[in-house]
Amino acid sequence: MVGNYLGVMYQLKLAETRLRLLSEDAALAESGMWRVRLQDLMTERPELARVLIDLTRETAARMP
């Protein structure tokens, strides 16, 4: 879903995040980096706000 709506760059960044979270305790740093990425995306492409809301809700529902 990320790749379809946000593009390949964000899909690759998400894959990198998943790998880092498996190998080290980096959750806080990763969440900060994603906050900046998504703020930049909203500045560049505000029409994606609804997509980001949906992605955030889906992600939150999958978390323990």
C-alpha positions as CSV (number, residue, x, y, z in Angstrom):
1,M,0.0,0.0,0.0
2,V,2.9,2.4,0.8
3,G,4.5,1.8,-2.5
4,N,1.3,2.2,-4.4
5,Y,0.3,5.5,-2.9
6,L,3.5,7.1,-1.8
7,G,6.0,5.7,-4.3
8,V,9.0,3.4,-4.4
9,M,11.2,5.6,-2.3
10,Y,8.9,5.3,0.7
11,Q,8.5,1.6,0.1
12,L,12.3,1.2,0.2
13,K,12.5,3.3,3.4
14,L,9.8,1.2,5.0
15,A,11.8,-2.0,4.2
16,E,14.9,-0.4,5.7
17,T,13.0,0.5,8.8
18,R,11.7,-3.1,9.2
19,L,15.3,-4.4,9.0
20,R,16.6,-2.0,11.5
21,L,13.8,-2.7,13.9
22,L,14.7,-6.5,13.7
23,S,18.3,-6.0,14.5
24,E,18.4,-3.2,17.0
25,D,16.4,-1.2,19.5
26,A,15.7,1.7,17.2
27,A,12.0,2.3,17.5
28,L,12.2,5.8,18.9
29,A,14.7,6.9,16.3
30,E,12.7,5.3,13.5
31,S,9.5,7.0,14.6
32,G,11.2,10.3,14.6
33,M,12.7,9.8,11.1
34,W,9.2,8.8,9.8
35,R,7.6,11.8,11.4
36,V,10.0,14.1,9.4
37,R,9.5,12.1,6.2
38,L,5.8,12.3,6.4
39,Q,5.8,16.0,7.3
40,D,7.9,16.6,4.2
41,L,5.5,14.5,2.2
42,M,2.5,16.5,3.4
43,T,4.3,19.7,2.5
44,E,5.0,18.4,-1.0
45,R,1.8,16.5,-1.6
46,P,-1.0,17.6,0.7
47,E,-3.6,15.6,-1.4
48,L,-2.2,12.5,0.2
49,A,-3.5,13.4,3.7
50,R,-6.4,10.9,3.5
51,V,-4.1,8.1,2.4
52,L,-1.7,8.9,5.3
53,I,-4.6,8.8,7.8
54,D,-5.7,5.4,6.4
55,L,-2.1,4.0,6.5
56,T,-1.7,5.3,10.1
57,R,-4.9,3.7,11.3
58,E,-4.1,0.4,9.6
59,T,-0.6,0.4,11.1
60,A,-1.9,1.3,14.6
61,A,-4.4,-1.5,14.4
62,R,-1.7,-4.1,13.6
63,M,0.5,-3.0,16.6
64,P,0.3,-4.9,19.8
